[in-house]
């Protein structure tokens, strides 16, 4: 665990640790860079990979500029149940905008949303969803949309868990992002969700800057309003960043093949295949939602985040499959034991 | 020239300077970060801008994560005459591929290229050009295309100047890129040319990593060949990164508004308008090709790199206009005086 850990050690040393704690008398004491991960084969596969590609004396060494790691968002970095959080955003927007649209009281699928009629909403299908999206997340300028997203993410609550959506990110994955960054990986989020839905908050929540977010897009139009240039979000899909769309957008936005990729569903399969097809050591990993108690348990039969073909392929190829229930000590950051560094008040 | 220069000084100190040369007895001696730029209003506008946004005590201070600078490529970072260098690439590819296409001997516009018939080539117009492009830069995988570009850029020569194309970059702009990077700017190339035509060589030539290159794209298709996933370049335009396309792609790829933008033609006008429309201090600059002796002189009437409306707007708004003839001591790197650091052999 040489080069990877020692760099983390330096990083921790500078921020948290009392002087000297990295190097005790008996030799270096290595702090665990992934404390929320249980020890075992899964964690070891990650640490072994990072050590191999960062150790200059290793035949698997990869220079920092090629250390690209891609992460799906929904179901990989945060939860995605009972539906993708972006859908809750759209439903919340329908409710927020309803006073200005009296016609929605009688018009489907708006009526279904306003009345909380799940059956009617489900019956409206994909076409209904596109109608809701067009009415709520297009038509405004990109700047206006950013403000809407920022306000929503700051105030909205998950209807079942009664928590902020940004509370529902996975603590072990936050540690993994930090660990990779400490080892000079450049991290990109490659999500099926909308780029502009993620960019306003990913830096704060994941530490990933806006320019390292790839996602689905609507077309935009450059025009002048009050003599000021704006980009207007059009009700027209530009790109769906799912399945084969992921390697396509990775190549378009990054132009380098990732050496590590993390997903959780069949929508991530092609991203993992594309990553695996490069030469040298690679890490392909799937988050398997197996924890009915602490999160959700679902895979092959699920409509949201279906994990079926990708699970078969992972087992066939020996990719890392993260068993949430057994591999993760905690799921969400709020479950953590109070830190020893924080004063205990009771 | 506080924070900017002192950082450059540290950088130079570590790489080039004899110890102590940054700080002489009488106080800090500041090396000129832009030695190929003549002193004057143009250079000063750049230095003043950089100092203002990097000085923490300045009301114009901008934190590093917002220091985004965008650069057009053709005519801004390298020459573009008598035609865009990517067109020479396409013509060279027609000649290289001709032995495999005996039918091209009689088929236009291929016949015109093979016979060097400029009139017939011009007569073929945009449609002819697209036909040439489809035949030469699509159909292969992205990996195959990368190899083709790398081989070409390494061996091809500009037909008039008999120089490698990468010799024909602008020395003052290379210094500007270094200067901005030393001041923690993140630089993106935003070109009308093809992303995949630039990515194989921009790191080596400009120091810009592949993931910070934005350009025009063809559609690609993810498929399996010999059980290996590949991306195949299709003869279908995905996006033309010119004029209003530039702010659209900047917003899509970066998601942050640049605080500095550099172009040279009307194709860059919207990028500069988009940059100018942000709050706080901004730098909008145009390279005006005014040097018939050392490069080319052209603006309002030129078919390649026309600078007409953008020049009017620059003058109206007080944007920086770089007069190549008067503002630049040298144009190309090969014109420089032999460095004092290199041994003089004769």
Interface residues (C-beta under 8 A of the other chain):
Chain A: X65 X68 X142 X186 X195 X196 X199 X203 X209 X210 X211 X213 X217 X220 X221 X222 X228 X229 X231 X238 X244 X247 X248 X251 X252 X253 X254 X255 X256 X270 X273 X274 X277
Chain B: X65 X68 X142 X186 X195 X196 X199 X203 X209 X210 X211 X213 X217 X220 X221 X222 X228 X229 X231 X238 X244 X247 X248 X251 X252 X253 X254 X255 X256 X270 X273 X274 X277
